[in-house]
Amino acid sequence: MKTLDEQVASLKRELALRVRIYPKWIAKGTMSQHKAEHEIDCVRDAITSLETFRNIGARDVYEAQMDLAIEKAKKEAGLL
């Protein structure tokens, strides 16, 4: 699993991409203004959530829980 820092950095890159690309999609009619705002807000909220985990010192707990969840999902899917 990627670290919180890596996840936050990736989401920030994704947010920058969406902020740059979505206006073009809106102008072409391939995305509505409402959908674009919703998707951008979702990424911003995810960044905020992960940064909160990181900033309150819950990084190790979060990452351990995610590792366990991934392992469980792999076992359920028969990958382990």
mmCIF file of the C-alpha atoms, coordinates in Angstrom:
data_MODEL
# 
_entry.id   MODEL 
# 
loop_
_atom_site.group_PDB 
_atom_site.id 
_atom_site.type_symbol 
_atom_site.label_atom_id 
_atom_site.label_alt_id 
_atom_site.label_comp_id 
_atom_site.label_asym_id 
_atom_site.label_entity_id 
_atom_site.label_seq_id 
_atom_site.pdbx_PDB_ins_code 
_atom_site.Cartn_x 
_atom_site.Cartn_y 
_atom_site.Cartn_z 
_atom_site.occupancy 
_atom_site.B_iso_or_equiv 
_atom_site.pdbx_formal_charge 
_atom_site.auth_seq_id 
_atom_site.auth_comp_id 
_atom_site.auth_asym_id 
_atom_site.auth_atom_id 
_atom_site.pdbx_PDB_model_num 
ATOM 1  C CA . MET A 1 1  ? 0.000   0.000   0.000   1.00 0.00 ? 1  MET A CA 1 
ATOM 2  C CA . LYS A 1 2  ? 1.162   3.519   -0.728  1.00 0.00 ? 2  LYS A CA 1 
ATOM 3  C CA . THR A 1 3  ? 1.932   5.833   2.174   1.00 0.00 ? 3  THR A CA 1 
ATOM 4  C CA . LEU A 1 4  ? -0.353  8.700   3.147   1.00 0.00 ? 4  LEU A CA 1 
ATOM 5  C CA . ASP A 1 5  ? 2.181   11.166  1.762   1.00 0.00 ? 5  ASP A CA 1 
ATOM 6  C CA . GLU A 1 6  ? 2.190   9.368   -1.589  1.00 0.00 ? 6  GLU A CA 1 
ATOM 7  C CA . GLN A 1 7  ? -1.606  9.210   -1.665  1.00 0.00 ? 7  GLN A CA 1 
ATOM 8  C CA . VAL A 1 8  ? -1.951  12.924  -0.857  1.00 0.00 ? 8  VAL A CA 1 
ATOM 9  C CA . ALA A 1 9  ? 0.617   13.870  -3.503  1.00 0.00 ? 9  ALA A CA 1 
ATOM 10 C CA . SER A 1 10 ? -1.187  11.747  -6.098  1.00 0.00 ? 10 SER A CA 1 
ATOM 11 C CA . LEU A 1 11 ? -4.569  13.273  -5.253  1.00 0.00 ? 11 LEU A CA 1 
ATOM 12 C CA . LYS A 1 12 ? -3.120  16.782  -5.476  1.00 0.00 ? 12 LYS A CA 1 
ATOM 13 C CA . ARG A 1 13 ? -1.831  15.999  -8.968  1.00 0.00 ? 13 ARG A CA 1 
ATOM 14 C CA . GLU A 1 14 ? -5.255  14.586  -9.872  1.00 0.00 ? 14 GLU A CA 1 
ATOM 15 C CA . LEU A 1 15 ? -6.968  17.707  -8.540  1.00 0.00 ? 15 LEU A CA 1 
ATOM 16 C CA . ALA A 1 16 ? -4.708  19.969  -10.610 1.00 0.00 ? 16 ALA A CA 1 
ATOM 17 C CA . LEU A 1 17 ? -5.482  17.884  -13.699 1.00 0.00 ? 17 LEU A CA 1 
ATOM 18 C CA . ARG A 1 18 ? -9.239  18.053  -13.127 1.00 0.00 ? 18 ARG A CA 1 
ATOM 19 C CA . VAL A 1 19 ? -9.170  21.797  -12.493 1.00 0.00 ? 19 VAL A CA 1 
ATOM 20 C CA . ARG A 1 20 ? -7.309  22.230  -15.790 1.00 0.00 ? 20 ARG A CA 1 
ATOM 21 C CA . ILE A 1 21 ? -9.287  19.750  -17.920 1.00 0.00 ? 21 ILE A CA 1 
ATOM 22 C CA . TYR A 1 22 ? -12.883 19.947  -16.701 1.00 0.00 ? 22 TYR A CA 1 
ATOM 23 C CA . PRO A 1 23 ? -13.559 23.487  -18.003 1.00 0.00 ? 23 PRO A CA 1 
ATOM 24 C CA . LYS A 1 24 ? -12.676 22.249  -21.492 1.00 0.00 ? 24 LYS A CA 1 
ATOM 25 C CA . TRP A 1 25 ? -15.039 19.300  -21.096 1.00 0.00 ? 25 TRP A CA 1 
ATOM 26 C CA . ILE A 1 26 ? -17.799 21.594  -19.849 1.00 0.00 ? 26 ILE A CA 1 
ATOM 27 C CA . ALA A 1 27 ? -17.292 23.886  -22.854 1.00 0.00 ? 27 ALA A CA 1 
ATOM 28 C CA . LYS A 1 28 ? -17.512 20.891  -25.223 1.00 0.00 ? 28 LYS A CA 1 
ATOM 29 C CA . GLY A 1 29 ? -20.614 19.603  -23.467 1.00 0.00 ? 29 GLY A CA 1 
ATOM 30 C CA . THR A 1 30 ? -19.048 16.298  -22.391 1.00 0.00 ? 30 THR A CA 1 
ATOM 31 C CA . MET A 1 31 ? -19.435 17.144  -18.695 1.00 0.00 ? 31 MET A CA 1 
ATOM 32 C CA . SER A 1 32 ? -21.926 19.258  -16.798 1.00 0.00 ? 32 SER A CA 1 
ATOM 33 C CA . GLN A 1 33 ? -20.839 22.069  -14.507 1.00 0.00 ? 33 GLN A CA 1 
ATOM 34 C CA . HIS A 1 34 ? -22.568 20.298  -11.609 1.00 0.00 ? 34 HIS A CA 1 
ATOM 35 C CA . LYS A 1 35 ? -20.735 17.006  -12.245 1.00 0.00 ? 35 LYS A CA 1 
ATOM 36 C CA . ALA A 1 36 ? -17.379 18.785  -12.559 1.00 0.00 ? 36 ALA A CA 1 
ATOM 37 C CA . GLU A 1 37 ? -17.885 20.649  -9.292  1.00 0.00 ? 37 GLU A CA 1 
ATOM 38 C CA . HIS A 1 38 ? -18.960 17.436  -7.557  1.00 0.00 ? 38 HIS A CA 1 
ATOM 39 C CA . GLU A 1 39 ? -15.936 15.467  -8.795  1.00 0.00 ? 39 GLU A CA 1 
ATOM 40 C CA . ILE A 1 40 ? -13.497 18.238  -7.858  1.00 0.00 ? 40 ILE A CA 1 
ATOM 41 C CA . ASP A 1 41 ? -15.096 18.548  -4.423  1.00 0.00 ? 41 ASP A CA 1 
ATOM 42 C CA . CYS A 1 42 ? -14.740 14.787  -3.890  1.00 0.00 ? 42 CYS A CA 1 
ATOM 43 C CA . VAL A 1 43 ? -11.011 14.917  -4.592  1.00 0.00 ? 43 VAL A CA 1 
ATOM 44 C CA . ARG A 1 44 ? -10.586 17.974  -2.350  1.00 0.00 ? 44 ARG A CA 1 
ATOM 45 C CA . ASP A 1 45 ? -12.453 16.177  0.441   1.00 0.00 ? 45 ASP A CA 1 
ATOM 46 C CA . ALA A 1 46 ? -10.292 13.068  0.018   1.00 0.00 ? 46 ALA A CA 1 
ATOM 47 C CA . ILE A 1 47 ? -7.162  15.208  0.280   1.00 0.00 ? 47 ILE A CA 1 
ATOM 48 C CA . THR A 1 48 ? -8.507  16.858  3.415   1.00 0.00 ? 48 THR A CA 1 
ATOM 49 C CA . SER A 1 49 ? -9.364  13.490  4.967   1.00 0.00 ? 49 SER A CA 1 
ATOM 50 C CA . LEU A 1 50 ? -5.940  12.005  4.293   1.00 0.00 ? 50 LEU A CA 1 
ATOM 51 C CA . GLU A 1 51 ? -4.135  15.131  5.463   1.00 0.00 ? 51 GLU A CA 1 
ATOM 52 C CA . THR A 1 52 ? -6.181  15.040  8.671   1.00 0.00 ? 52 THR A CA 1 
ATOM 53 C CA . PHE A 1 53 ? -5.132  11.435  9.304   1.00 0.00 ? 53 PHE A CA 1 
ATOM 54 C CA . ARG A 1 54 ? -1.540  12.419  8.681   1.00 0.00 ? 54 ARG A CA 1 
ATOM 55 C CA . ASN A 1 55 ? -1.631  15.577  10.791  1.00 0.00 ? 55 ASN A CA 1 
ATOM 56 C CA . ILE A 1 56 ? -3.208  14.027  13.877  1.00 0.00 ? 56 ILE A CA 1 
ATOM 57 C CA . GLY A 1 57 ? -0.576  11.336  13.967  1.00 0.00 ? 57 GLY A CA 1 
ATOM 58 C CA . ALA A 1 58 ? -2.901  8.562   12.878  1.00 0.00 ? 58 ALA A CA 1 
ATOM 59 C CA . ARG A 1 59 ? -0.722  7.665   9.913   1.00 0.00 ? 59 ARG A CA 1 
ATOM 60 C CA . ASP A 1 60 ? 0.459   4.329   11.327  1.00 0.00 ? 60 ASP A CA 1 
ATOM 61 C CA . VAL A 1 61 ? -3.038  3.317   12.430  1.00 0.00 ? 61 VAL A CA 1 
ATOM 62 C CA . TYR A 1 62 ? -4.538  4.275   9.057   1.00 0.00 ? 62 TYR A CA 1 
ATOM 63 C CA . GLU A 1 63 ? -1.882  2.489   7.052   1.00 0.00 ? 63 GLU A CA 1 
ATOM 64 C CA . ALA A 1 64 ? -2.103  -0.643  9.227   1.00 0.00 ? 64 ALA A CA 1 
ATOM 65 C CA . GLN A 1 65 ? -5.893  -0.722  8.810   1.00 0.00 ? 65 GLN A CA 1 
ATOM 66 C CA . MET A 1 66 ? -5.598  -0.298  5.070   1.00 0.00 ? 66 MET A CA 1 
ATOM 67 C CA . ASP A 1 67 ? -3.021  -3.098  4.866   1.00 0.00 ? 67 ASP A CA 1 
ATOM 68 C CA . LEU A 1 68 ? -5.389  -5.396  6.767   1.00 0.00 ? 68 LEU A CA 1 
ATOM 69 C CA . ALA A 1 69 ? -8.323  -4.413  4.543   1.00 0.00 ? 69 ALA A CA 1 
ATOM 70 C CA . ILE A 1 70 ? -6.303  -5.075  1.394   1.00 0.00 ? 70 ILE A CA 1 
ATOM 71 C CA . GLU A 1 71 ? -5.138  -8.445  2.709   1.00 0.00 ? 71 GLU A CA 1 
ATOM 72 C CA . LYS A 1 72 ? -8.717  -9.403  3.600   1.00 0.00 ? 72 LYS A CA 1 
ATOM 73 C CA . ALA A 1 73 ? -9.994  -8.379  0.163   1.00 0.00 ? 73 ALA A CA 1 
ATOM 74 C CA . LYS A 1 74 ? -7.254  -10.383 -1.546  1.00 0.00 ? 74 LYS A CA 1 
ATOM 75 C CA . LYS A 1 75 ? -8.097  -13.460 0.533   1.00 0.00 ? 75 LYS A CA 1 
ATOM 76 C CA . GLU A 1 76 ? -11.803 -13.094 -0.275  1.00 0.00 ? 76 GLU A CA 1 
ATOM 77 C CA . ALA A 1 77 ? -10.953 -12.802 -3.961  1.00 0.00 ? 77 ALA A CA 1 
ATOM 78 C CA . GLY A 1 78 ? -8.755  -15.903 -3.761  1.00 0.00 ? 78 GLY A CA 1 
ATOM 79 C CA . LEU A 1 79 ? -5.582  -13.995 -4.544  1.00 0.00 ? 79 LEU A CA 1 
ATOM 80 C CA . LEU A 1 80 ? -3.772  -15.178 -1.400  1.00 0.00 ? 80 LEU A CA 1 
# 
